[in-house]
Amino acid sequence: MSNIYTRNLELSEGPWRIQDRHRLTIVDPLDRTIAVVKDNPSIPVQERLANAHCIATAPELLAALKEATFLLHNMGVSTNASIVDLLVRAAPDDTQILEWANSHTSGKDARLRKLRDGSLLAHESNPKMPKP
């Protein structure tokens, strides 16, 4: 069982922050709990704190990845299918990402083809990442 409990992920905009550094509770701007990194004696405190910081910065990291990918594409740099897949999995309800993914992937990746034709939901269970 994971030591990270999450909820409100589909509802919550960033920025997220760590509200309780002892309990490692991550909240959204409305103080709704996004995640709690539970105490687990087999995981060092520093590692749990690092996990909490990674979760808290997720909305900003996603925005940076999205912007960087779109900028590189607009500069003529081809986008690796694994980056497109990561964007789609991270933001399955973002119509801008889905439209862009549909029109800018090569079609060689079977999972992305299924995403484009609607036969696979972006948030389905942990797929194997395509090789670069």
ZAZA-706688 format. One record per residue: chain; x, y, z of N, C-alpha, C in turn; residue number from 1. Coordinates in pm, 1 decimal. Layout:
<vexdrens>
<vexdren unit="A" n_u="X" n_v="Y" n_w="Z" ca_u="X" ca_v="Y" ca_w="Z" c_u="X" c_v="Y" c_w="Z" pos="NUM"/>
...
</vexdrens>
This chain:
<vexdrens>
<vexdren unit="A" n_u="84.2" n_v="-118.1" n_w="0.0" ca_u="0.0" ca_v="0.0" ca_w="0.0" c_u="88.6" c_v="124.3" c_w="0.0" pos="1"/>
<vexdren unit="A" n_u="48.1" n_v="223.5" n_w="-74.7" ca_u="122.8" ca_v="347.9" ca_w="-85.1" c_u="116.1" c_v="426.4" c_w="45.1" pos="2"/>
<vexdren unit="A" n_u="219.6" n_v="503.8" n_w="69.8" ca_u="215.5" ca_v="589.8" ca_w="187.6" c_u="165.9" c_v="729.6" c_w="151.9" pos="3"/>
<vexdren unit="A" n_u="115.2" n_v="746.2" n_w="28.1" ca_u="62.4" ca_v="876.1" ca_w="-14.5" c_u="-86.4" c_v="860.6" c_w="-42.2" pos="4"/>
<vexdren unit="A" n_u="-165.4" n_v="939.9" n_w="27.6" ca_u="-309.9" ca_v="939.0" ca_w="11.8" c_u="-347.0" c_v="1064.2" c_w="-66.0" pos="5"/>
<vexdren unit="A" n_u="-425.1" n_v="1050.7" n_w="-174.1" ca_u="-461.6" ca_v="1167.2" ca_w="-254.7" c_u="-612.5" c_v="1176.5" c_w="-272.9" pos="6"/>
<vexdren unit="A" n_u="-659.2" n_v="1299.4" n_w="-294.1" ca_u="-798.5" ca_v="1324.8" ca_w="-330.7" c_u="-807.5" c_v="1465.7" c_w="-388.5" pos="7"/>
<vexdren unit="A" n_u="-921.3" n_v="1498.3" n_w="-449.4" ca_u="-945.7" ca_v="1629.9" ca_w="-510.0" c_u="-853.3" c_v="1661.0" c_w="-627.7" pos="8"/>
<vexdren unit="A" n_u="-786.1" n_v="1561.8" n_w="-683.7" ca_u="-691.0" ca_v="1591.4" ca_w="-790.5" c_u="-759.0" c_v="1641.6" c_w="-917.3" pos="9"/>
<vexdren unit="A" n_u="-880.0" n_v="1593.2" n_w="-946.4" ca_u="-946.6" ca_v="1637.6" ca_w="-1068.2" c_u="-1006.6" c_v="1777.4" c_w="-1052.7" pos="10"/>
<vexdren unit="A" n_u="-1024.3" n_v="1823.4" n_w="-930.2" ca_u="-1091.5" ca_v="1950.1" ca_w="-904.9" c_u="-996.3" c_v="2066.1" c_w="-881.2" pos="11"/>
<vexdren unit="A" n_u="-876.6" n_v="2037.4" n_w="-844.9" ca_u="-792.6" ca_v="2139.2" ca_w="-783.3" c_u="-692.3" c_v="2204.3" c_w="-876.0" pos="12"/>
<vexdren unit="A" n_u="-697.8" n_v="2334.9" n_w="-880.5" ca_u="-598.8" ca_v="2415.3" ca_w="-950.5" c_u="-484.8" c_v="2444.7" c_w="-853.0" pos="13"/>
<vexdren unit="A" n_u="-369.9" n_v="2478.3" n_w="-907.2" ca_u="-257.9" ca_v="2517.6" ca_w="-822.3" c_u="-270.6" c_v="2663.2" c_w="-784.8" pos="14"/>
<vexdren unit="A" n_u="-181.7" n_v="2718.7" n_w="-708.2" ca_u="-67.2" ca_v="2646.9" ca_w="-653.3" c_u="-107.1" c_v="2562.7" c_w="-532.2" pos="15"/>
<vexdren unit="A" n_u="-35.7" n_v="2451.6" n_w="-516.8" ca_u="-54.4" ca_v="2368.8" ca_w="-398.6" c_u="58.0" c_v="2401.2" c_w="-301.8" pos="16"/>
<vexdren unit="A" n_u="34.7" n_v="2372.4" n_w="-176.4" ca_u="137.8" ca_v="2399.1" ca_w="-75.9" c_u="130.4" c_v="2294.6" c_w="34.9" pos="17"/>
<vexdren unit="A" n_u="241.5" n_v="2282.8" n_w="107.0" ca_u="243.2" ca_v="2194.1" ca_w="223.0" c_u="189.2" c_v="2275.2" c_w="339.5" pos="18"/>
<vexdren unit="A" n_u="75.0" n_v="2231.1" n_w="393.2" ca_u="11.3" ca_v="2305.1" ca_w="501.2" c_u="64.2" c_v="2261.1" c_w="637.5" pos="19"/>
<vexdren unit="A" n_u="86.6" n_v="2134.5" n_w="652.4" ca_u="129.6" ca_v="2080.2" ca_w="781.3" c_u="258.3" c_v="2002.2" c_w="758.3" pos="20"/>
<vexdren unit="A" n_u="370.6" n_v="2059.6" n_w="799.2" ca_u="501.1" ca_v="1997.1" ca_w="774.2" c_u="524.5" c_v="1874.2" c_w="861.4" pos="21"/>
<vexdren unit="A" n_u="448.4" n_v="1858.7" n_w="969.1" ca_u="465.1" ca_v="1740.0" ca_w="1053.8" c_u="384.9" c_v="1623.1" c_w="997.6" pos="22"/>
<vexdren unit="A" n_u="264.4" n_v="1651.7" n_w="951.5" ca_u="179.0" ca_v="1547.4" ca_w="894.6" c_u="198.8" c_v="1536.1" c_w="743.5" pos="23"/>
<vexdren unit="A" n_u="268.1" n_v="1632.9" n_w="682.7" ca_u="293.9" ca_v="1639.2" ca_w="539.0" c_u="164.6" c_v="1636.5" c_w="459.3" pos="24"/>
<vexdren unit="A" n_u="79.8" n_v="1737.3" n_w="486.3" ca_u="-47.6" ca_v="1754.4" ca_w="417.8" c_u="-31.3" c_v="1860.5" c_w="309.5" pos="25"/>
<vexdren unit="A" n_u="-69.0" n_v="1824.0" n_w="186.3" ca_u="-63.1" ca_v="1916.7" ca_w="73.9" c_u="-205.4" c_v="1963.1" c_w="45.7" pos="26"/>
<vexdren unit="A" n_u="-224.4" n_v="2095.5" n_w="32.5" ca_u="-357.9" ca_v="2152.1" ca_w="10.9" c_u="-357.4" c_v="2242.9" c_w="-111.7" pos="27"/>
<vexdren unit="A" n_u="-478.6" n_v="2267.2" n_w="-165.6" ca_u="-494.8" ca_v="2359.2" ca_w="-278.2" c_u="-524.6" c_v="2498.9" c_w="-223.6" pos="28"/>
<vexdren unit="A" n_u="-546.5" n_v="2598.8" n_w="-311.2" ca_u="-571.5" ca_v="2735.3" ca_w="-264.1" c_u="-696.1" c_v="2749.7" c_w="-175.8" pos="29"/>
<vexdren unit="A" n_u="-789.7" n_v="2654.1" n_w="-185.0" ca_u="-910.3" ca_v="2657.7" ca_w="-101.3" c_u="-894.1" c_v="2574.8" c_w="25.8" pos="30"/>
<vexdren unit="A" n_u="-770.6" n_v="2537.4" n_w="55.5" ca_u="-735.4" ca_v="2455.7" ca_w="172.1" c_u="-798.0" c_v="2316.5" c_w="171.2" pos="31"/>
<vexdren unit="A" n_u="-832.3" n_v="2266.0" n_w="51.2" ca_u="-878.9" ca_v="2127.9" ca_w="39.8" c_u="-756.3" c_v="2037.7" c_w="35.6" pos="32"/>
<vexdren unit="A" n_u="-764.3" n_v="1925.8" n_w="104.1" ca_u="-652.8" ca_v="1832.4" ca_w="107.1" c_u="-636.6" c_v="1766.5" c_w="-28.9" pos="33"/>
<vexdren unit="A" n_u="-516.4" n_v="1776.7" n_w="-82.9" ca_u="-480.3" ca_v="1711.9" ca_w="-208.4" c_u="-414.3" c_v="1578.4" c_w="-178.1" pos="34"/>
<vexdren unit="A" n_u="-322.2" n_v="1578.3" n_w="-83.7" ca_u="-249.1" ca_v="1456.5" ca_w="-50.7" c_u="-195.8" c_v="1465.1" c_w="91.1" pos="35"/>
<vexdren unit="A" n_u="-178.3" n_v="1348.2" n_w="149.0" ca_u="-110.4" ca_v="1336.0" ca_w="277.3" c_u="-3.4" c_v="1230.5" c_w="259.1" pos="36"/>
<vexdren unit="A" n_u="120.8" n_v="1267.2" n_w="284.3" ca_u="229.0" ca_v="1170.0" ca_w="279.6" c_u="236.9" c_v="1110.1" c_w="419.1" pos="37"/>
<vexdren unit="A" n_u="183.9" n_v="989.0" n_w="430.8" ca_u="168.3" ca_v="925.2" ca_w="561.7" c_u="302.6" c_v="887.5" c_w="622.5" pos="38"/>
<vexdren unit="A" n_u="303.7" n_v="884.2" n_w="753.6" ca_u="421.5" ca_v="840.2" ca_w="827.5" c_u="440.9" c_v="691.4" c_w="800.2" pos="39"/>
<vexdren unit="A" n_u="561.4" n_v="655.8" n_w="761.2" ca_u="593.9" ca_v="517.3" ca_w="733.4" c_u="736.7" c_v="494.4" c_w="780.8" pos="40"/>
<vexdren unit="A" n_u="754.8" n_v="411.9" n_w="883.6" ca_u="889.0" ca_v="393.1" ca_w="939.1" c_u="991.4" c_v="338.6" c_w="839.5" pos="41"/>
<vexdren unit="A" n_u="946.0" n_v="272.5" n_w="733.7" ca_u="1041.3" ca_v="218.6" ca_w="636.8" c_u="1089.3" c_v="323.5" c_w="536.4" pos="42"/>
<vexdren unit="A" n_u="1026.9" n_v="442.8" n_w="537.6" ca_u="1067.4" ca_v="551.0" ca_w="447.4" c_u="1123.5" c_v="664.7" c_w="531.2" pos="43"/>
<vexdren unit="A" n_u="1249.1" n_v="703.0" n_w="507.4" ca_u="1309.6" ca_v="810.5" ca_w="585.9" c_u="1230.1" c_v="941.3" c_w="575.7" pos="44"/>
<vexdren unit="A" n_u="1234.3" n_v="1019.7" n_w="681.8" ca_u="1161.3" ca_v="1145.9" ca_w="689.4" c_u="1199.7" c_v="1237.5" c_w="572.5" pos="45"/>
<vexdren unit="A" n_u="1328.3" n_v="1245.4" n_w="540.5" ca_u="1373.0" ca_v="1332.7" ca_w="431.3" c_u="1312.7" c_v="1290.0" c_w="297.6" pos="46"/>
<vexdren unit="A" n_u="1297.9" n_v="1159.5" n_w="276.3" ca_u="1238.1" ca_v="1109.9" ca_w="151.6" c_u="1088.9" c_v="1143.1" c_w="146.6" pos="47"/>
<vexdren unit="A" n_u="1019.7" n_v="1129.6" n_w="258.6" ca_u="877.4" ca_v="1164.6" ca_w="263.2" c_u="858.9" c_v="1314.3" c_w="240.9" pos="48"/>
<vexdren unit="A" n_u="947.2" n_v="1395.7" n_w="298.5" ca_u="940.5" ca_v="1540.5" ca_w="278.1" c_u="965.6" c_v="1575.3" c_w="130.6" pos="49"/>
<vexdren unit="A" n_u="1062.4" n_v="1507.5" n_w="68.1" ca_u="1088.9" ca_v="1529.9" ca_w="-74.9" c_u="966.4" c_v="1491.5" c_w="-157.9" pos="50"/>
<vexdren unit="A" n_u="900.2" n_v="1380.9" n_w="-123.9" ca_u="778.5" ca_v="1340.8" ca_w="-194.2" c_u="670.6" c_v="1448.3" c_w="-180.4" pos="51"/>
<vexdren unit="A" n_u="654.8" n_v="1502.5" n_w="-60.6" ca_u="554.5" ca_v="1607.1" ca_w="-36.6" c_u="584.7" c_v="1730.8" c_w="-120.7" pos="52"/>
<vexdren unit="A" n_u="711.3" n_v="1769.8" n_w="-129.6" ca_u="748.7" ca_v="1886.1" ca_w="-210.6" c_u="722.6" c_v="1860.3" c_w="-359.0" pos="53"/>
<vexdren unit="A" n_u="750.3" n_v="1738.9" n_w="-407.2" ca_u="721.6" ca_v="1704.6" ca_w="-547.6" c_u="572.8" c_v="1714.7" c_w="-576.9" pos="54"/>
<vexdren unit="A" n_u="490.2" n_v="1662.6" n_w="-487.2" ca_u="345.4" ca_v="1668.8" ca_w="-506.5" c_u="298.5" c_v="1813.9" c_w="-506.2" pos="55"/>
<vexdren unit="A" n_u="350.0" n_v="1893.3" n_w="-412.5" ca_u="306.9" ca_v="2032.6" ca_w="-399.9" c_u="340.8" c_v="2114.7" c_w="-524.1" pos="56"/>
<vexdren unit="A" n_u="447.2" n_v="2079.6" n_w="-593.9" ca_u="485.9" ca_v="2156.4" ca_w="-712.6" c_u="428.4" c_v="2099.8" c_w="-842.5" pos="57"/>
<vexdren unit="A" n_u="348.5" n_v="1993.7" n_w="-834.4" ca_u="296.2" ca_v="1928.0" ca_w="-955.1" c_u="225.1" c_v="2023.2" c_w="-1052.1" pos="58"/>
<vexdren unit="A" n_u="134.7" n_v="2111.7" n_w="-1006.7" ca_u="69.2" ca_v="2200.8" ca_w="-1103.6" c_u="167.3" c_v="2291.8" c_w="-1177.5" pos="59"/>
<vexdren unit="A" n_u="269.1" n_v="2340.9" n_w="-1106.9" ca_u="368.0" ca_v="2428.1" ca_w="-1170.2" c_u="455.9" c_v="2350.1" c_w="-1267.3" pos="60"/>
<vexdren unit="A" n_u="493.1" n_v="2226.8" n_w="-1230.0" ca_u="573.3" ca_v="2142.9" ca_w="-1318.0" c_u="496.9" c_v="2108.7" c_w="-1445.6" pos="61"/>
<vexdren unit="A" n_u="368.4" n_v="2077.8" n_w="-1431.3" ca_u="286.1" ca_v="2048.3" ca_w="-1548.3" c_u="277.6" c_v="2170.4" c_w="-1640.4" pos="62"/>
<vexdren unit="A" n_u="255.9" n_v="2288.0" n_w="-1583.5" ca_u="247.7" ca_v="2409.9" ca_w="-1664.1" c_u="379.5" c_v="2435.3" c_w="-1736.7" pos="63"/>
<vexdren unit="A" n_u="492.6" n_v="2412.5" n_w="-1669.0" ca_u="623.4" ca_v="2433.5" ca_w="-1731.3" c_u="647.4" c_v="2333.2" c_w="-1843.4" pos="64"/>
<vexdren unit="A" n_u="609.9" n_v="2206.8" n_w="-1822.4" ca_u="625.3" ca_v="2105.6" ca_w="-1926.3" c_u="539.4" c_v="2138.2" c_w="-2047.8" pos="65"/>
<vexdren unit="A" n_u="417.6" n_v="2179.2" n_w="-2021.3" ca_u="326.0" ca_v="2214.6" ca_w="-2130.7" c_u="382.4" c_v="2331.8" c_w="-2211.1" pos="66"/>
<vexdren unit="A" n_u="424.2" n_v="2436.1" n_w="-2142.6" ca_u="477.3" ca_v="2553.7" ca_w="-2211.5" c_u="604.1" c_v="2520.8" c_w="-2289.3" pos="67"/>
<vexdren unit="A" n_u="696.1" n_v="2446.4" n_w="-2226.3" ca_u="821.2" ca_v="2410.9" ca_w="-2293.7" c_u="795.4" c_v="2325.4" c_w="-2416.7" pos="68"/>
<vexdren unit="A" n_u="704.9" n_v="2229.4" n_w="-2405.0" ca_u="673.7" ca_v="2141.9" ca_w="-2518.2" c_u="613.9" c_v="2220.1" c_w="-2633.4" pos="69"/>
<vexdren unit="A" n_u="517.8" n_v="2307.6" n_w="-2602.7" ca_u="455.1" ca_v="2387.6" ca_w="-2708.3" c_u="556.2" c_v="2483.4" c_w="-2772.1" pos="70"/>
<vexdren unit="A" n_u="641.9" n_v="2545.4" n_w="-2691.6" ca_u="742.7" ca_v="2636.9" ca_w="-2746.4" c_u="840.0" c_v="2563.2" c_w="-2838.0" pos="71"/>
<vexdren unit="A" n_u="888.3" n_v="2447.0" n_w="-2791.7" ca_u="981.0" ca_v="2370.1" ca_w="-2874.4" c_u="915.5" c_v="2327.3" c_w="-3005.4" pos="72"/>
<vexdren unit="A" n_u="791.6" n_v="2284.7" n_w="-2995.8" ca_u="720.8" ca_v="2244.1" ca_w="-3117.5" c_u="706.5" c_v="2362.1" c_w="-3214.4" pos="73"/>
<vexdren unit="A" n_u="672.6" n_v="2479.8" n_w="-3161.9" ca_u="657.5" ca_v="2598.9" ca_w="-3246.0" c_u="789.5" c_v="2643.4" c_w="-3307.4" pos="74"/>
<vexdren unit="A" n_u="902.3" n_v="2602.3" n_w="-3245.8" ca_u="1034.3" ca_v="2633.4" ca_w="-3299.8" c_u="1078.7" c_v="2528.5" c_w="-3401.2" pos="75"/>
<vexdren unit="A" n_u="994.2" n_v="2425.4" n_w="-3422.2" ca_u="1027.6" ca_v="2322.4" ca_w="-3519.9" c_u="1098.2" c_v="2201.3" c_w="-3462.9" pos="76"/>
<vexdren unit="A" n_u="1108.8" n_v="2193.5" n_w="-3331.0" ca_u="1172.3" ca_v="2078.4" ca_w="-3267.5" c_u="1066.8" c_v="1969.4" c_w="-3252.3" pos="77"/>
<vexdren unit="A" n_u="1093.5" n_v="1850.3" n_w="-3308.3" ca_u="993.9" ca_v="1743.5" ca_w="-3301.1" c_u="978.7" c_v="1695.1" c_w="-3157.1" pos="78"/>
<vexdren unit="A" n_u="857.6" n_v="1658.5" n_w="-3123.5" ca_u="824.6" ca_v="1619.4" ca_w="-2987.2" c_u="824.3" c_v="1468.1" c_w="-2975.1" pos="79"/>
<vexdren unit="A" n_u="898.0" n_v="1418.5" n_w="-2879.5" ca_u="904.3" ca_v="1276.1" ca_w="-2852.2" c_u="767.5" c_v="1228.1" c_w="-2806.7" pos="80"/>
<vexdren unit="A" n_u="722.8" n_v="1113.2" n_w="-2854.9" ca_u="590.7" ca_v="1060.1" ca_w="-2819.3" c_u="575.2" c_v="1038.7" c_w="-2670.0" pos="81"/>
<vexdren unit="A" n_u="684.0" n_v="1006.7" n_w="-2599.9" ca_u="672.6" ca_v="985.3" ca_w="-2455.5" c_u="640.6" c_v="1115.2" c_w="-2382.3" pos="82"/>
<vexdren unit="A" n_u="686.1" n_v="1229.5" n_w="-2434.6" ca_u="653.3" ca_v="1359.0" ca_w="-2373.9" c_u="505.7" c_v="1389.9" c_w="-2396.2" pos="83"/>
<vexdren unit="A" n_u="457.6" n_v="1366.1" n_w="-2516.4" ca_u="315.8" ca_v="1387.3" ca_w="-2545.6" c_u="230.9" c_v="1297.5" c_w="-2456.2" pos="84"/>
<vexdren unit="A" n_u="270.6" n_v="1171.9" n_w="-2442.5" ca_u="197.9" ca_v="1077.4" ca_w="-2358.1" c_u="196.2" c_v="1125.4" c_w="-2213.3" pos="85"/>
<vexdren unit="A" n_u="308.9" n_v="1174.2" n_w="-2164.6" ca_u="317.5" ca_v="1225.2" ca_w="-2028.0" c_u="223.2" c_v="1343.3" c_w="-2007.9" pos="86"/>
<vexdren unit="A" n_u="221.3" n_v="1435.2" n_w="-2103.3" ca_u="130.6" ca_v="1549.7" ca_w="-2094.4" c_u="-15.5" c_v="1504.6" c_w="-2090.8" pos="87"/>
<vexdren unit="A" n_u="-51.4" n_v="1410.4" n_w="-2176.0" ca_u="-189.8" ca_v="1363.2" ca_w="-2182.0" c_u="-227.8" c_v="1292.2" c_w="-2052.4" pos="88"/>
<vexdren unit="A" n_u="-136.6" n_v="1210.7" n_w="-1998.3" ca_u="-167.1" ca_v="1141.9" ca_w="-1872.4" c_u="-175.9" c_v="1239.9" c_w="-1755.9" pos="89"/>
<vexdren unit="A" n_u="-93.6" n_v="1344.6" n_w="-1758.4" ca_u="-94.1" ca_v="1441.3" ca_w="-1648.2" c_u="-215.6" c_v="1532.4" c_w="-1652.0" pos="90"/>
<vexdren unit="A" n_u="-268.6" n_v="1556.4" n_w="-1770.0" ca_u="-382.9" ca_v="1647.7" ca_w="-1783.8" c_u="-486.0" c_v="1587.8" c_w="-1879.0" pos="91"/>
<vexdren unit="A" n_u="-551.7" n_v="1477.2" n_w="-1838.5" ca_u="-642.5" ca_v="1408.8" ca_w="-1930.7" c_u="-765.2" c_v="1489.9" c_w="-1970.5" pos="92"/>
<vexdren unit="A" n_u="-797.5" n_v="1594.3" n_w="-1896.7" ca_u="-914.3" ca_v="1676.1" ca_w="-1928.3" c_u="-878.4" c_v="1809.5" c_w="-1993.1" pos="93"/>
<vexdren unit="A" n_u="-751.1" n_v="1830.7" n_w="-2023.3" ca_u="-706.6" ca_v="1956.2" ca_w="-2083.8" c_u="-727.9" c_v="1947.0" c_w="-2235.0" pos="94"/>
<vexdren unit="A" n_u="-831.5" n_v="2013.9" n_w="-2284.1" ca_u="-864.8" ca_v="2003.6" ca_w="-2426.1" c_u="-753.5" c_v="2058.5" c_w="-2515.0" pos="95"/>
<vexdren unit="A" n_u="-680.9" n_v="2159.0" n_w="-2469.2" ca_u="-570.9" ca_v="2213.5" ca_w="-2549.2" c_u="-463.3" c_v="2106.9" c_w="-2570.3" pos="96"/>
<vexdren unit="A" n_u="-428.6" n_v="2034.1" n_w="-2464.9" ca_u="-328.0" ca_v="1928.4" ca_w="-2476.9" c_u="-379.4" c_v="1816.2" c_w="-2566.4" pos="97"/>
<vexdren unit="A" n_u="-505.0" n_v="1774.6" n_w="-2546.0" ca_u="-559.4" ca_v="1664.8" ca_w="-2625.6" c_u="-566.2" c_v="1700.5" c_w="-2773.7" pos="98"/>
<vexdren unit="A" n_u="-610.8" n_v="1821.6" n_w="-2805.4" ca_u="-616.9" ca_v="1864.8" ca_w="-2945.1" c_u="-476.9" c_v="1870.6" c_w="-3006.1" pos="99"/>
<vexdren unit="A" n_u="-382.6" n_v="1923.3" n_w="-2931.2" ca_u="-245.4" ca_v="1932.8" ca_w="-2978.9" c_u="-186.6" c_v="1792.7" c_w="-2998.2" pos="100"/>
<vexdren unit="A" n_u="-209.4" n_v="1703.0" n_w="-2902.7" ca_u="-157.5" ca_v="1566.6" ca_w="-2913.0" c_u="-216.4" c_v="1495.9" c_w="-3034.7" pos="101"/>
<vexdren unit="A" n_u="-344.2" n_v="1518.1" n_w="-3059.1" ca_u="-409.2" ca_v="1455.1" ca_w="-3173.9" c_u="-349.2" c_v="1500.8" c_w="-3306.2" pos="102"/>
<vexdren unit="A" n_u="-308.3" n_v="1625.2" n_w="-3313.2" ca_u="-260.7" ca_v="1677.4" ca_w="-3441.2" c_u="-108.6" c_v="1676.1" c_w="-3456.3" pos="103"/>
<vexdren unit="A" n_u="-32.7" n_v="1646.8" n_w="-3350.6" ca_u="112.8" ca_v="1658.4" ca_w="-3359.5" c_u="189.6" c_v="1533.6" c_w="-3319.5" pos="104"/>
<vexdren unit="A" n_u="127.3" n_v="1418.1" n_w="-3321.4" ca_u="203.0" ca_v="1296.5" ca_w="-3294.7" c_u="209.6" c_v="1214.7" c_w="-3421.7" pos="105"/>
<vexdren unit="A" n_u="311.5" n_v="1134.6" n_w="-3431.4" ca_u="340.9" ca_v="1064.5" ca_w="-3556.6" c_u="246.0" c_v="950.7" c_w="-3587.7" pos="106"/>
<vexdren unit="A" n_u="178.6" n_v="897.1" n_w="-3490.2" ca_u="89.2" ca_v="784.5" ca_w="-3515.2" c_u="158.9" c_v="650.2" c_w="-3500.7" pos="107"/>
<vexdren unit="A" n_u="288.0" n_v="648.7" n_w="-3471.6" ca_u="359.4" ca_v="522.4" ca_w="-3456.0" c_u="329.8" c_v="457.4" c_w="-3321.4" pos="108"/>
<vexdren unit="A" n_u="295.3" n_v="535.9" n_w="-3222.2" ca_u="272.3" ca_v="483.4" ca_w="-3088.6" c_u="127.6" c_v="436.2" c_w="-3075.3" pos="109"/>
<vexdren unit="A" n_u="107.4" n_v="309.5" n_w="-3046.5" ca_u="-27.8" ca_v="251.3" ca_w="-3041.7" c_u="-113.5" c_v="315.9" c_w="-2934.1" pos="110"/>
<vexdren unit="A" n_u="-54.8" n_v="348.2" n_w="-2820.8" ca_u="-132.4" ca_v="408.4" ca_w="-2712.4" c_u="-183.0" c_v="546.4" c_w="-2753.1" pos="111"/>
<vexdren unit="A" n_u="-99.0" n_v="624.1" n_w="-2818.5" ca_u="-141.7" ca_v="756.7" ca_w="-2861.9" c_u="-247.4" c_v="747.3" c_w="-2970.8" pos="112"/>
<vexdren unit="A" n_u="-237.4" n_v="645.8" n_w="-3059.3" ca_u="-343.1" ca_v="626.1" ca_w="-3159.5" c_u="-476.1" c_v="599.6" c_w="-3090.7" pos="113"/>
<vexdren unit="A" n_u="-472.6" n_v="516.8" n_w="-2984.4" ca_u="-596.5" ca_v="486.4" ca_w="-2911.4" c_u="-650.3" c_v="611.3" c_w="-2842.1" pos="114"/>
<vexdren unit="A" n_u="-559.3" n_v="696.2" n_w="-2789.7" ca_u="-603.1" ca_v="821.7" ca_w="-2728.2" c_u="-671.0" c_v="908.8" c_w="-2832.9" pos="115"/>
<vexdren unit="A" n_u="-612.3" n_v="916.4" n_w="-2952.3" ca_u="-668.3" ca_v="1000.7" ca_w="-3057.3" c_u="-805.4" c_v="952.9" c_w="-3101.9" pos="116"/>
<vexdren unit="A" n_u="-822.5" n_v="820.5" n_w="-3111.5" ca_u="-952.2" ca_v="773.1" ca_w="-3160.8" c_u="-1054.6" c_v="753.6" c_w="-3049.3" pos="117"/>
<vexdren unit="A" n_u="-1015.4" n_v="782.0" n_w="-2925.0" ca_u="-1109.6" ca_v="776.6" ca_w="-2813.7" c_u="-1131.0" c_v="639.3" c_w="-2753.7" pos="118"/>
<vexdren unit="A" n_u="-1056.1" n_v="536.9" n_w="-2796.2" ca_u="-1076.7" ca_v="403.4" ca_w="-2741.8" c_u="-997.3" c_v="377.9" c_w="-2614.8" pos="119"/>
<vexdren unit="A" n_u="-916.6" n_v="474.0" n_w="-2570.8" ca_u="-840.8" ca_v="460.8" ca_w="-2446.9" c_u="-851.1" c_v="591.9" c_w="-2371.0" pos="120"/>
<vexdren unit="A" n_u="-885.0" n_v="584.2" n_w="-2244.5" ca_u="-888.6" ca_v="704.2" ca_w="-2161.6" c_u="-747.7" c_v="736.6" c_w="-2117.2" pos="121"/>
<vexdren unit="A" n_u="-714.7" n_v="864.8" n_w="-2109.4" ca_u="-578.8" ca_v="907.3" ca_w="-2076.5" c_u="-536.9" c_v="863.4" c_w="-1937.4" pos="122"/>
<vexdren unit="A" n_u="-630.6" n_v="846.5" n_w="-1845.2" ca_u="-593.9" ca_v="815.9" ca_w="-1707.6" c_u="-600.0" c_v="666.7" c_w="-1675.6" pos="123"/>
<vexdren unit="A" n_u="-611.7" n_v="580.1" n_w="-1777.4" ca_u="-616.8" ca_v="437.2" ca_w="-1750.3" c_u="-486.3" c_v="390.1" c_w="-1689.6" pos="124"/>
<vexdren unit="A" n_u="-492.4" n_v="273.4" n_w="-1629.1" ca_u="-385.0" ca_v="221.7" ca_w="-1545.2" c_u="-247.3" c_v="229.9" c_w="-1608.1" pos="125"/>
<vexdren unit="A" n_u="-156.8" n_v="282.0" n_w="-1535.0" ca_u="-14.9" ca_v="296.8" ca_w="-1553.7" c_u="43.2" c_v="226.0" c_w="-1676.2" pos="126"/>
<vexdren unit="A" n_u="32.2" n_v="283.5" n_w="-1794.1" ca_u="84.2" ca_v="219.0" ca_w="-1913.1" c_u="236.4" c_v="223.3" c_w="-1916.8" pos="127"/>
<vexdren unit="A" n_u="293.1" n_v="131.1" n_w="-1993.2" ca_u="436.5" ca_v="132.6" ca_w="-2013.2" c_u="469.1" c_v="249.1" c_w="-2105.4" pos="128"/>
<vexdren unit="A" n_u="567.0" n_v="329.5" n_w="-2065.7" ca_u="604.4" ca_v="445.4" ca_w="-2146.1" c_u="667.5" c_v="399.8" c_w="-2277.0" pos="129"/>
<vexdren unit="A" n_u="636.8" n_v="464.5" n_w="-2388.6" ca_u="701.0" ca_v="428.7" ca_w="-2515.1" c_u="849.3" c_v="461.9" c_w="-2512.2" pos="130"/>
<vexdren unit="A" n_u="926.5" n_v="386.6" n_w="-2586.4" ca_u="1070.5" ca_v="413.1" ca_w="-2592.4" c_u="1094.9" c_v="536.0" c_w="-2679.3" pos="131"/>
<vexdren unit="A" n_u="1190.3" n_v="620.9" n_w="-2635.9" ca_u="1220.6" ca_v="740.8" ca_w="-2716.4" c_u="1280.1" c_v="705.4" c_w="-2849.7" pos="132"/>
</vexdrens>
